[in-house]
Amino acid sequence: MSEAKFKIAPEEKVKKRPSFLKPWLSIKYLFKKPVTIKIPYEPTQIAEKYRGFHTLNWKTCIGCNMCGQICPARAIEMTWIEGEKRAHPKIDYGRCTFCQFCVDVCPTGALGHVEHYLLTTEWKEEELELFDWIPLPEDMVRKFEDYRHPLAKIEYLEDGKVRYTLRDGSTFEFKILGYGLKPPAKPKSQEKKDAEEEKKAE
């Protein structure tokens, strides 16, 4: 095969001549309307099925960890919650790439997503907790139509209790028992209590 030959322009043709007028031409943009959108203060149209925040149906989630296994960013951690038979995914938005592989692979469709995507804060330390949460059911997220995160704050109370305060003032509380695929070990006092209840049931 013959080698391709390229013509190289001489340096005097490529080199731009200095101009004292060009920097002043940018002044005209001071009198033009900006093309950028001041998010989150100006409304914007979001594409349908935009990959935003996650939602979770707590009743249909079976805790299979398929979402955690497929996540390329390792942003999902299975969390055991009091009163729930199966672990639920906790998502770290500091790691999440919003690829939604977890949503596609969910066998029951419990894990979903909405178009909401704004997670702006005022750079307060407590607001960083919003980046790490167990998603809420879809209806609790969609009632806010401004595409912002549904929570105003997350409070970690005593004995593993967590309180979500939504932006409309309502609260949602639950207790975290542990993390991982296996259920956390119960204290001996609780095991005795469960054994006594089983005997009574017999």
Number of C-alpha atoms within 10 A of each C-alpha: 3 4 5 5 6 6 5 7 8 8 8 8 8 9 8 8 8 7 7 8 8 9 8 8 9 9 10 8 9 8 7 8 7 9 6 6 10 10 10 13 8 8 11 12 6 11 8 8 10 13 18 19 25 24 21 21 17 19 11 13 21 17 21 17 20 16 24 20 13 17 20 15 14 15 18 25 20 22 22 24 19 14 10 15 13 21 26 27 28 18 22 19 18 12 14 17 15 18 13 19 15 24 23 13 15 19 15 12 14 19 26 20 22 17 20 22 17 15 17 12 13 8 8 8 8 12 16 16 15 22 15 17 17 20 21 19 18 18 11 13 23 16 11 15 10 17 22 20 21 24 21 17 17 22 14 14 11 8 9 13 15 16 15 22 17 18 14 11 9 10 14 11 13 14 18 16 18 17 17 14 16 12 15 12 10 11 8 9 8 11 12 12 10 13 11 11 11 10 8 8 7 5
